[in-house]
Amino acid sequence: MIRNPALPVFILLCSAPPLLAGRINFVYPPEGAALPAVAKTFVFGNVSPSTATLTINGQKTDVYKDGGFIAYLPVQGGTFTFRGELGDGTTAQRSIRVGQEEPVPAPSTGTLSLRFTSNLSDEELSPGDYLKVTAVGTPGHKALFSLEGVFEDREMQEVPPDSGKYYGSYLAGKPGGGELTARFRTGLFGRNAEARAKGKVRIMARPELLETSTDTVVLKDAPDGGYLMFLPEGVKLVSDGASGGYRRVYLAPGQTAWVEASKVEPPGGLPFPFGYGSETGSIKLSRTAFGTSASVGLYSKLPYCAEVTPWGLRLTLYYAHLHTNYVMYDSSDTFVKNVTFRQVSTDRAEIDFETAPGALWGYDVSYPQGSTSLQVDLRSAPKPSLAWPKPLSGLVVVLDPGHSVYYKCGERRVPMKDYSFSTMPSGCSLDGAVGPMETFEVNVNLAIAQRVRDRLEALGAVVKMTRSGDEDVELQNRPKIAKELGGDIFISLHNNAIPDGEDPFGSPRGFTVYYYHRQSLALAEALHSAYLRDVPLPDEGLRYGDYLVARLTWMPAALIESAYMILPEQEELLNSPQFQDKLAGAVSDGLLGLFKVPAHPAAKKVKK
């Protein structure tokens, strides 16, 4: 084209802002999440493009090649906001609530304050117990506390001085009780402050007999402690105290436990005297398809616990007095070699079922319906063929893909497939972990389990699943399902996260294998050894873990945490079919190692 030189030329110079094409998606913590009082915590999510430069609250944050990120940042108590910004100017924010320590009242010339920080619920004590109380209030005063109908104005100590933290104790004696109050000691015309505890205190005249009111009642070593035993309905318990919605249970001299108050009730039938529950009768053994079943004669359902020993199983009975004159063996039974018993104390008896060393594969203890006799089932090891190409034939393996595919929304269950984590309905919570790219752990667990299943079936094992798709399987039902499916081995498959406030970069993060019972240790060791060989992630070790799915007694059980959902590079691995195959290979190699399966003949030839 030829321009006419007579026409004027206009040049328009424009300065337009760049297009904001980027995106920041904060995934965790969710909007409005309540965190404990921490100084720093982690936040993760994803950005696009994945090559973008990201800062959060002014701190540069690395972005993984798929766009995922995780950062560990300082936070402050109260409402706190993470503010993210990309290099193109794109911004986003996520607000959470961070707990903060309540300040102790400062010395004041105005109104005094005093309040209890203990006894927030009703408490019961036995004579000889200590009532311990704590309160906070205006520093620098003399505090006194009283228990209605029992004592008045016992002095509390301020420790450390001028801290506003007051402590008191009382050795329980005579029965009685009611409201617990506290006040400052002042002069005749001095100002004062008074406090009234939320919970009342009662000193019991004597222990009370209770009975478990439902199946699978848990006894703990403390209200917030670990598990001691699991009892069925109708078991008698002697209670000598209560606190925080729990009843304290006297088991034997120097041994107590705690049970949820809602799980016990006054007993039916005739109560037994305190300190003496039932005599033991004859013990009868019978050979079974799984090993041996023993019946222990009792006249009341007593609390019990079982412990696997190197030589078999030890059964401890509480409130029991030994009066066993006969042990009746089954001449066709070669699994249980001997039964011995002893009275350990006035309230505790022990019965040992002796097998060959290390021969006990699992056990179950129960009261058959309508009977007070205790049934003890002892299980011998399965015997897979060990012959290639199907060396695991004869073995039943139950795989448990951890967690549920539903959000928990109060009493409702909402399918997770209907919402991403970022759009999860208000008031709902996730069962399991989620990754920066919003990968759900529950889905990865199932994908890995399906590959493990295929590997094990190719080796001849029969594989059952606690869930094979979108079934809503309650956690507490999974061990029960495993037994009903006839399992010989139980493996629960999971992937990891960390608690709020923990540093995700503070230590190497990788795989962990957990066990609970002695008979499960060999399984866990074999799986852990295979993971060490096959899985290219840091080893966080073989660990004892008090997990419900690991407490299965009928068969060896292990829980595997294969990787960390919250780390972008490990989330990407977990979504990879090749890495899922590696994990499946590690599990199958672990079982081959557990049963000491000889090397494949083809592998031997290659080696030569």
C-alpha positions as CSV (number, residue, x, y, z in Angstrom):
1,M,0.0,0.0,0.0
2,I,1.3,3.6,-0.9
3,R,0.6,6.3,1.7
4,N,-0.4,9.8,0.5
5,P,2.3,12.1,1.8
6,A,-0.2,15.0,1.9
7,L,-2.3,13.3,4.7
8,P,-1.2,13.9,8.3
9,V,0.0,11.0,10.3
10,F,-1.4,10.3,13.8
11,I,0.4,7.8,16.1
12,L,-1.7,6.7,19.1
13,L,0.4,5.3,22.0
14,C,-1.7,3.2,24.5
15,S,-0.6,1.8,27.8
16,A,-3.1,-1.0,28.8
17,P,-2.8,-3.1,32.0
18,P,-1.7,-6.8,31.5
19,L,-4.5,-9.4,31.4
20,L,-4.7,-11.3,34.7
21,A,-4.8,-14.8,33.4
22,G,-3.4,-16.5,36.5
23,R,-5.3,-18.3,39.3
24,I,-4.6,-19.1,43.0
25,N,-6.6,-21.9,44.6
26,F,-6.1,-22.2,48.4
27,V,-7.1,-25.8,49.3
28,Y,-6.1,-26.2,53.0
29,P,-6.9,-25.0,55.6
30,P,-10.5,-24.5,54.5
31,E,-12.0,-21.0,54.7
32,G,-12.9,-20.2,58.3
33,A,-11.1,-23.3,59.7
34,A,-10.4,-23.2,63.4
35,L,-6.7,-24.1,64.3
36,P,-5.2,-24.6,67.7
37,A,-2.9,-21.9,69.2
38,V,0.2,-22.3,67.0
39,A,3.0,-19.9,65.9
40,K,3.3,-21.3,62.4
41,T,1.2,-23.6,60.2
42,F,1.1,-25.0,56.7
43,V,-1.1,-23.9,53.8
44,F,-1.3,-25.6,50.5
45,G,-3.2,-25.4,47.2
46,N,-2.4,-24.9,43.5
47,V,-1.8,-22.1,41.0
48,S,-2.0,-21.7,37.2
49,P,0.0,-21.3,35.2
50,S,2.4,-23.7,37.0
51,T,5.3,-21.6,36.0
52,A,4.0,-18.6,37.9
53,T,5.9,-16.9,40.7
54,L,3.9,-17.1,44.0
55,T,4.3,-15.2,47.2
56,I,2.1,-15.7,50.3
57,N,2.1,-12.9,52.9
58,G,5.2,-11.6,51.2
59,Q,7.1,-14.9,51.4
60,K,8.2,-16.5,48.1
61,T,6.6,-20.0,47.9
62,D,7.9,-22.8,45.6
63,V,5.5,-24.0,43.0
64,Y,5.7,-27.6,41.9
65,K,5.7,-28.5,38.1
66,D,2.0,-29.4,38.3
67,G,1.1,-26.2,40.0
68,G,0.8,-27.5,43.5
69,F,2.4,-25.7,46.5
70,I,2.8,-26.0,50.2
71,A,4.2,-23.3,52.5
72,Y,4.9,-23.2,56.3
73,L,4.2,-19.7,57.5
74,P,3.9,-17.6,60.7
75,V,0.3,-17.0,62.0
76,Q,-1.2,-14.9,64.7
77,G,-4.0,-15.6,67.1
78,G,-7.6,-14.6,66.2
79,T,-8.7,-14.2,62.6
80,F,-5.7,-14.6,60.3
81,T,-5.5,-14.2,56.5
82,F,-3.1,-15.8,54.0
83,R,-2.7,-13.5,51.1
84,G,-1.3,-15.0,47.9
85,E,-0.1,-13.0,44.9
86,L,1.3,-14.2,41.5
87,G,3.8,-12.3,39.4
88,D,1.1,-11.1,37.0
89,G,-0.8,-9.4,39.8
90,T,-3.4,-12.1,40.5
91,T,-4.3,-12.3,44.1
92,A,-6.4,-14.5,46.4
93,Q,-6.8,-14.9,50.2
94,R,-7.8,-17.5,52.7
95,S,-9.0,-16.5,56.2
96,I,-8.8,-18.9,59.2
97,R,-9.2,-18.6,63.0
98,V,-6.1,-19.4,65.1
99,G,-6.5,-20.1,68.8
100,Q,-4.8,-17.9,71.4
101,E,-4.0,-18.3,75.1
102,E,-6.4,-16.4,77.3
103,P,-4.5,-13.8,79.2
104,V,-4.3,-14.0,83.0
105,P,-6.0,-11.0,84.7
106,A,-3.5,-8.3,85.6
107,P,-3.3,-6.7,89.1
108,S,-6.1,-4.3,89.3
109,T,-7.5,-1.7,91.7
110,G,-10.9,-2.2,90.2
111,T,-13.1,-5.2,90.0
112,L,-11.5,-8.5,91.1
113,S,-11.9,-11.7,89.0
114,L,-11.7,-15.4,89.8
115,R,-12.9,-18.4,87.8
116,F,-12.4,-22.2,87.9
117,T,-10.3,-23.8,85.1
118,S,-11.0,-27.3,86.6
119,N,-14.2,-29.2,87.5
120,L,-16.0,-28.3,84.3
121,S,-18.2,-31.4,84.8
122,D,-19.4,-33.5,87.6
123,E,-16.9,-35.6,89.5
124,E,-17.1,-38.5,91.9
125,L,-14.3,-39.6,94.3
126,S,-13.6,-42.4,96.8
127,P,-12.2,-41.8,100.3
128,G,-8.4,-41.5,99.8
129,D,-8.6,-39.8,96.5
130,Y,-7.4,-36.2,96.1
131,L,-9.7,-33.5,94.9
132,K,-7.6,-31.2,92.8
133,V,-8.8,-27.7,91.8
134,T,-7.3,-24.9,89.7
135,A,-8.5,-21.4,89.1
136,V,-7.3,-18.2,87.5
137,G,-7.9,-14.7,88.8
138,T,-6.5,-11.4,89.8
139,P,-2.9,-12.0,90.9
140,G,-1.6,-11.3,94.4
141,H,-4.5,-12.5,96.5
142,K,-5.3,-15.3,99.0
143,A,-7.7,-17.7,97.4
144,L,-9.9,-20.2,99.3
145,F,-12.1,-23.1,98.1
146,S,-15.0,-25.0,99.7
147,L,-17.0,-28.1,99.0
148,E,-20.7,-28.0,100.0
149,G,-21.4,-30.1,103.1
150,V,-17.8,-31.3,103.4
151,F,-15.3,-28.5,104.1
152,E,-15.0,-24.7,104.0
153,D,-12.3,-22.3,103.1
154,R,-9.2,-24.5,102.3
155,E,-6.4,-22.4,101.2
156,M,-5.1,-22.4,97.5
157,Q,-1.6,-21.6,96.5
158,E,-0.7,-19.1,93.8
159,V,2.1,-20.7,91.7
160,P,4.2,-19.0,90.7
161,P,3.7,-16.0,92.9
162,D,1.8,-13.1,91.3
163,S,0.9,-15.3,88.3
164,G,-2.9,-15.3,88.9
165,K,-2.9,-19.2,88.8
166,Y,-4.3,-20.8,91.9
167,Y,-4.1,-24.4,92.9
168,G,-5.8,-26.4,95.7
169,S,-6.2,-30.0,96.9
170,Y,-8.2,-32.0,99.4
171,L,-7.8,-35.6,100.6
172,A,-11.3,-37.0,100.3
173,G,-12.6,-38.5,103.5
174,K,-16.3,-38.6,104.7
175,P,-19.0,-39.1,102.0
176,G,-21.0,-36.1,100.8
177,G,-20.5,-33.2,98.5
178,G,-22.3,-30.7,96.2
179,E,-21.2,-27.4,94.8
180,L,-17.6,-26.4,94.6
181,T,-16.9,-22.7,95.2
182,A,-13.9,-20.4,95.6
183,R,-13.3,-16.8,96.8
184,F,-10.6,-14.4,97.8
185,R,-9.8,-13.8,101.5
186,T,-10.2,-10.1,102.2
187,G,-10.5,-7.8,105.2
188,L,-13.9,-6.8,106.8
189,F,-14.6,-4.1,104.2
190,G,-12.3,-5.5,101.4
191,R,-13.4,-6.2,97.9
192,N,-13.9,-9.8,96.9
193,A,-14.5,-12.1,94.0
194,E,-16.3,-15.5,94.0
195,A,-16.4,-18.4,91.6
196,R,-18.6,-21.4,91.3
197,A,-17.4,-24.5,89.4
198,K,-19.6,-25.8,86.6
199,G,-19.4,-29.4,87.9
200,K,-20.4,-30.8,91.3
201,V,-18.3,-33.0,93.4
202,R,-19.5,-36.1,95.3
203,I,-17.4,-38.3,97.6
204,M,-18.8,-41.8,97.4
205,A,-19.7,-43.9,100.4
206,R,-18.8,-47.1,98.7
207,P,-18.0,-48.4,95.1
208,E,-20.9,-49.1,92.8
209,L,-21.6,-52.1,90.6
210,L,-22.3,-51.3,87.0
211,E,-22.7,-53.3,83.8
212,T,-21.8,-52.6,80.2
213,S,-24.9,-51.7,78.2
214,T,-23.7,-52.3,74.6
215,D,-21.2,-54.3,72.6
216,T,-17.6,-53.2,72.1
217,V,-17.3,-51.1,75.2
218,V,-13.8,-49.6,75.5
219,L,-11.9,-49.4,78.8
220,K,-9.1,-46.8,78.7
221,D,-6.2,-46.2,81.1
222,A,-7.4,-42.6,81.4
223,P,-10.3,-40.6,80.1
224,D,-8.1,-39.3,77.3
225,G,-5.7,-42.2,77.3
226,G,-5.0,-45.4,75.4
227,Y,-7.2,-48.5,75.1
228,L,-6.9,-51.3,77.7
229,M,-9.7,-53.7,76.7
230,F,-12.8,-54.2,74.7
231,L,-15.8,-55.7,76.4
232,P,-19.2,-57.0,75.2
233,E,-22.6,-56.2,76.7
234,G,-23.5,-57.4,80.2
235,V,-20.0,-57.4,81.8
236,K,-19.9,-56.4,85.4
237,L,-17.7,-53.5,86.5
238,V,-16.9,-52.0,89.9
239,S,-16.8,-48.2,89.7
240,D,-15.2,-46.1,92.4
241,G,-15.1,-42.6,90.8
242,A,-16.2,-40.4,87.9
243,S,-14.9,-37.4,85.9
244,G,-15.6,-35.7,82.6
245,G,-18.4,-38.1,81.5
246,Y,-16.3,-41.2,82.3
247,R,-16.6,-43.7,85.2
248,R,-13.5,-44.9,86.9
249,V,-13.4,-48.7,87.1
250,Y,-11.6,-50.6,89.9
251,L,-10.0,-53.7,88.4
252,A,-7.5,-54.9,90.9
253,P,-5.2,-53.4,93.6
254,G,-3.3,-50.6,91.9
255,Q,-5.1,-51.0,88.6
256,T,-8.0,-48.9,87.4
257,A,-9.5,-48.1,84.0
258,W,-12.0,-45.6,82.6
259,V,-15.2,-46.1,80.7
260,E,-17.7,-43.7,79.1
261,A,-20.6,-43.2,81.5
262,S,-23.1,-43.6,78.7
263,K,-21.8,-47.2,78.0
264,V,-22.7,-48.5,81.5
265,E,-25.8,-48.9,83.6
266,P,-26.9,-50.4,86.9
267,P,-26.7,-54.2,86.6
268,G,-29.4,-56.7,86.1
269,G,-29.7,-59.9,88.1
270,L,-28.0,-60.4,91.5
271,P,-24.9,-58.3,92.1
272,F,-21.7,-60.0,93.3
273,P,-19.9,-58.7,96.4
274,F,-17.1,-56.2,95.9
275,G,-13.7,-57.9,95.6
276,Y,-15.1,-61.2,94.5
277,G,-17.0,-61.6,91.2
278,S,-17.0,-65.2,90.1
279,E,-15.3,-68.5,90.6
280,T,-13.8,-70.2,87.6
281,G,-15.0,-73.6,86.6
282,S,-13.7,-76.3,84.3
283,I,-11.8,-75.4,81.1
284,K,-12.7,-77.5,78.1
285,L,-10.7,-77.5,74.8
286,S,-11.9,-78.6,71.4
287,R,-10.2,-79.0,68.1
288,T,-11.6,-76.8,65.3
289,A,-11.0,-76.1,61.6
290,F,-9.0,-72.9,62.6
291,G,-7.1,-74.3,65.6
292,T,-8.5,-74.7,69.1
293,S,-11.6,-73.4,71.0
294,A,-11.6,-73.3,74.8
295,S,-14.5,-72.7,77.1
296,V,-13.8,-71.2,80.6
297,G,-16.6,-71.8,83.1
298,L,-17.8,-68.6,84.9
299,Y,-20.9,-67.6,86.8
300,S,-20.9,-63.9,85.8
301,K,-19.6,-62.0,82.8
302,L,-16.2,-60.7,84.1
303,P,-13.9,-58.1,82.5
304,Y,-10.9,-59.7,80.7
305,C,-8.0,-58.9,78.6
306,A,-5.8,-61.1,76.4
307,E,-2.2,-60.8,75.5
308,V,-0.2,-62.8,72.9
309,T,3.0,-64.2,74.5
310,P,6.0,-65.9,72.8
311,W,4.4,-69.3,73.9
312,G,0.7,-68.6,73.2
313,L,-2.0,-66.5,74.8
314,R,-2.4,-65.2,78.3
315,L,-6.0,-64.5,79.5
316,T,-6.4,-62.2,82.5
317,L,-9.7,-62.3,84.4
318,Y,-10.7,-59.5,86.9
319,Y,-12.9,-60.1,89.9
320,A,-12.1,-63.8,89.5
321,H,-11.3,-66.5,92.1
322,L,-9.8,-69.6,90.7
323,H,-11.7,-72.8,91.4
324,T,-10.8,-74.8,88.3
325,N,-10.4,-78.5,89.2
326,Y,-10.4,-79.8,85.6
327,V,-8.9,-79.0,82.2
328,M,-10.3,-81.2,79.6
329,Y,-8.1,-81.6,76.5
330,D,-9.2,-82.8,73.0
331,S,-7.0,-85.8,72.1
332,S,-7.2,-84.8,68.4
333,D,-6.0,-81.3,69.1
334,T,-2.3,-80.8,68.7
335,F,-2.3,-77.0,68.6
336,V,-2.7,-76.1,72.3
337,K,0.0,-78.0,74.2
338,N,-0.8,-77.0,77.8
339,V,-3.1,-74.8,80.0
340,T,-1.8,-73.3,83.2
341,F,-3.5,-70.9,85.6
342,R,-2.7,-68.9,88.8
343,Q,-4.3,-66.5,91.2
344,V,-2.2,-63.3,90.8
345,S,-4.1,-61.3,93.4
346,T,-7.4,-61.3,95.3
347,D,-9.1,-59.8,92.3
348,R,-7.2,-61.2,89.3
349,A,-6.5,-64.6,87.8
350,E,-4.4,-65.5,84.8
351,I,-4.8,-68.5,82.4
352,D,-2.1,-69.4,79.9
353,F,-2.9,-71.3,76.7
354,E,0.5,-72.6,75.5
355,T,1.2,-73.3,71.9
356,A,4.4,-74.0,70.0
357,P,6.6,-70.8,70.1
358,G,5.3,-68.3,67.6
359,A,2.6,-70.6,66.4
360,L,-0.4,-68.4,67.4
361,W,-1.8,-66.6,64.3
362,G,-4.7,-64.9,66.0
363,Y,-7.4,-65.2,68.6
364,D,-10.9,-64.1,69.6
365,V,-12.4,-63.9,73.1
366,S,-16.2,-63.7,73.6
367,Y,-19.2,-64.6,75.7
368,P,-21.4,-66.7,73.5
369,Q,-25.0,-65.4,73.4
370,G,-26.9,-66.4,76.6
371,S,-23.8,-67.8,78.3
372,T,-21.6,-66.5,81.1
373,S,-18.8,-69.0,80.1
374,L,-16.0,-67.3,78.3
375,Q,-15.0,-68.7,74.8
376,V,-11.4,-68.4,73.7
377,D,-10.7,-69.2,70.1
378,L,-7.0,-69.7,69.2
379,R,-6.0,-69.7,65.5
380,S,-3.1,-71.6,63.8
381,A,-1.3,-70.2,60.8
382,P,-2.6,-70.6,57.3
383,K,-0.6,-72.8,54.9
384,P,-0.3,-71.3,51.4
385,S,1.1,-73.6,48.7
386,L,4.5,-71.8,48.3
387,A,4.7,-73.4,44.9
388,W,5.1,-71.3,41.8
389,P,3.3,-70.0,39.8
390,K,0.7,-69.6,42.6
391,P,2.7,-69.6,45.8
392,L,0.0,-67.7,47.8
393,S,-2.9,-70.1,46.9
394,G,-4.7,-71.1,50.0
395,L,-4.3,-67.6,51.5
396,V,-7.2,-65.1,52.0
397,V,-6.1,-61.5,52.1
398,V,-8.5,-58.7,53.1
399,L,-7.5,-55.3,51.7
400,D,-8.9,-52.2,53.4
401,P,-8.8,-49.0,51.2
402,G,-9.0,-46.5,54.0
403,H,-11.7,-43.8,54.6
404,S,-15.0,-43.0,53.1
405,V,-16.1,-41.4,49.8
406,Y,-18.6,-39.2,51.6
407,Y,-18.3,-35.8,53.4
408,K,-19.6,-35.9,56.9
409,C,-22.2,-33.2,57.3
410,G,-23.6,-33.8,60.8
411,E,-26.1,-36.6,60.4
412,R,-25.9,-36.5,56.6
413,R,-23.4,-38.0,54.2
414,V,-22.7,-36.1,51.0
415,P,-20.9,-37.8,48.1
416,M,-17.4,-36.3,47.6
417,K,-17.7,-36.7,43.9
418,D,-20.4,-34.0,43.9
419,Y,-18.0,-31.3,45.3
420,S,-14.3,-30.5,45.2
421,F,-12.7,-29.9,48.5
422,S,-12.7,-26.1,47.8
423,T,-16.5,-26.2,47.3
424,M,-17.3,-28.6,50.2
425,P,-20.6,-27.6,51.7
426,S,-20.5,-25.5,54.9
427,G,-20.5,-27.6,58.1
428,C,-19.0,-30.6,56.4
429,S,-15.7,-32.4,57.0
430,L,-13.5,-34.6,54.9
431,D,-12.8,-38.3,55.9
432,G,-9.1,-38.7,55.0
433,A,-6.6,-36.3,53.5
434,V,-6.6,-34.1,50.5
435,G,-3.6,-32.9,48.3
436,P,-2.7,-29.5,46.9
437,M,-4.3,-30.5,43.5
438,E,-7.4,-31.6,45.4
439,T,-6.7,-35.3,45.1
440,F,-8.7,-37.2,47.7
441,E,-6.8,-39.8,49.7
442,V,-9.9,-42.1,49.6
443,N,-9.7,-42.4,45.8
444,V,-5.9,-43.0,45.8
445,N,-6.3,-45.7,48.5
446,L,-8.8,-47.6,46.3
447,A,-6.7,-47.3,43.2
448,I,-3.7,-48.8,45.0
449,A,-5.8,-51.5,46.6
450,Q,-7.1,-52.6,43.2
451,R,-3.5,-52.9,41.9
452,V,-2.5,-54.9,45.1
453,R,-5.5,-57.1,44.5
454,D,-4.4,-57.9,41.0
455,R,-0.9,-58.7,42.0
456,L,-1.9,-61.0,44.8
457,E,-4.6,-62.8,42.8
458,A,-1.9,-63.4,40.1
459,L,0.1,-65.1,42.9
460,G,-2.8,-67.3,43.8
461,A,-4.3,-65.5,46.9
462,V,-8.0,-65.0,47.3
463,V,-8.4,-61.2,47.8
464,K,-11.4,-59.6,49.5
465,M,-12.0,-55.9,49.9
466,T,-13.7,-54.0,52.7
467,R,-15.0,-51.7,50.0
468,S,-14.5,-52.0,46.2
469,G,-16.1,-48.6,45.2
470,D,-18.3,-46.0,46.7
471,E,-19.7,-48.0,49.6
472,D,-20.0,-46.1,52.9
473,V,-18.2,-48.4,55.3
474,E,-17.9,-47.2,58.9
475,L,-14.4,-47.4,60.4
476,Q,-15.5,-49.6,63.3
477,N,-17.0,-52.2,61.0
478,R,-13.9,-52.9,58.9
479,P,-12.2,-55.4,61.3
480,K,-15.6,-57.1,61.7
481,I,-16.0,-57.3,57.9
482,A,-12.4,-58.7,57.6
483,K,-13.3,-61.6,60.0
484,E,-16.6,-62.3,58.3
485,L,-14.8,-62.4,54.9
486,G,-12.6,-65.2,56.3
487,G,-9.4,-63.3,56.1
488,D,-6.0,-64.7,57.0
489,I,-4.2,-61.3,56.6
490,F,-5.6,-57.8,56.9
491,I,-3.9,-54.8,55.3
492,S,-5.3,-51.2,55.6
493,L,-4.0,-48.9,52.9
494,H,-3.6,-45.2,53.6
495,N,-1.7,-42.1,52.6
496,N,-0.5,-39.4,55.0
497,A,-1.0,-35.9,56.2
498,I,0.2,-34.0,59.3
499,P,-1.5,-32.1,62.1
500,D,-2.1,-28.3,61.9
501,G,1.0,-26.4,63.0
502,E,3.5,-29.1,62.2
503,D,6.4,-28.3,59.9
504,P,6.0,-30.3,56.6
505,F,9.7,-29.7,55.9
506,G,10.9,-30.5,59.5
507,S,11.9,-34.1,58.7
508,P,12.0,-36.5,55.7
509,R,8.5,-37.5,54.8
510,G,7.7,-40.9,53.2
511,F,6.2,-44.3,54.1
512,T,5.4,-45.9,57.5
513,V,4.1,-49.3,58.5
514,Y,2.1,-49.8,61.7
515,Y,1.2,-52.8,63.8
516,Y,-0.5,-53.3,67.2
517,H,-0.4,-56.9,68.4
518,R,2.6,-59.1,68.8
519,Q,1.2,-61.6,66.2
520,S,1.1,-58.8,63.6
521,L,4.7,-57.8,64.0
522,A,6.1,-60.3,61.5
523,L,3.6,-59.1,58.9
524,A,4.5,-55.5,59.5
525,E,8.3,-56.3,59.4
526,A,7.9,-58.1,56.1
527,L,5.9,-55.2,54.5
528,H,8.4,-52.6,55.8
529,S,11.4,-54.5,54.4
530,A,9.7,-54.7,51.0
531,Y,8.9,-51.0,51.0
532,L,12.6,-50.3,51.9
533,R,13.6,-52.2,48.8
534,D,10.9,-51.2,46.3
535,V,9.6,-47.7,47.2
536,P,11.8,-44.6,46.4
537,L,10.7,-42.5,49.3
538,P,12.2,-41.7,52.8
539,D,11.6,-44.4,55.4
540,E,9.8,-43.2,58.4
541,G,10.0,-46.6,60.0
542,L,8.2,-49.6,61.4
543,R,6.0,-48.4,64.2
544,Y,3.6,-49.6,66.9
545,G,0.3,-47.8,66.2
546,D,-2.9,-47.7,68.3
547,Y,-5.2,-47.7,65.3
548,L,-8.6,-49.3,65.3
549,V,-8.0,-51.3,62.1
550,A,-4.6,-52.5,63.5
551,R,-6.1,-53.8,66.7
552,L,-7.7,-56.8,64.8
553,T,-6.9,-59.9,66.8
554,W,-8.3,-62.7,64.6
555,M,-5.5,-62.3,62.0
556,P,-2.3,-60.4,61.6
557,A,-3.1,-56.8,60.7
558,A,-1.0,-53.9,59.4
559,L,-1.7,-50.3,58.4
560,I,0.5,-48.7,55.7
561,E,0.9,-45.0,55.1
562,S,2.6,-45.1,51.6
563,A,3.2,-41.4,51.0
564,Y,2.1,-37.8,51.9
565,M,-0.9,-36.4,50.1
566,I,-0.1,-32.9,51.2
567,L,3.4,-32.8,49.5
568,P,3.0,-31.8,45.8
569,E,5.7,-34.1,44.5
570,Q,4.3,-37.1,46.4
571,E,0.7,-36.3,45.4
572,E,1.8,-36.5,41.8
573,L,3.5,-39.8,42.4
574,L,0.3,-41.2,44.0
575,N,-1.7,-40.3,41.0
576,S,0.8,-42.1,38.7
577,P,-0.1,-45.7,37.6
578,Q,3.6,-46.6,37.6
579,F,4.1,-45.5,41.2
580,Q,0.9,-47.3,42.3
581,D,2.3,-50.4,40.7
582,K,5.5,-50.0,42.7
583,L,3.4,-49.9,45.9
584,A,1.4,-52.9,44.9
585,G,4.7,-54.8,44.1
586,A,6.0,-53.9,47.6
587,V,2.9,-55.3,49.3
588,S,3.0,-58.5,47.3
589,D,6.7,-58.8,47.9
590,G,6.1,-58.3,51.6
591,L,3.6,-61.2,51.7
592,L,6.0,-63.5,49.8
593,G,8.7,-62.6,52.3
594,L,6.3,-63.2,55.3
595,F,5.7,-66.8,54.1
596,K,9.3,-67.3,53.0
597,V,8.3,-68.2,49.5
598,P,11.3,-69.5,47.5
599,A,12.5,-67.4,44.7
600,H,10.7,-67.8,41.3
601,P,12.5,-70.6,39.4
602,A,13.0,-68.3,36.4
603,A,14.7,-65.7,38.7
604,K,17.1,-68.5,39.9
605,K,18.0,-69.3,36.4
606,V,18.7,-65.7,35.5
607,K,20.8,-65.4,38.6
608,K,23.0,-68.4,37.6
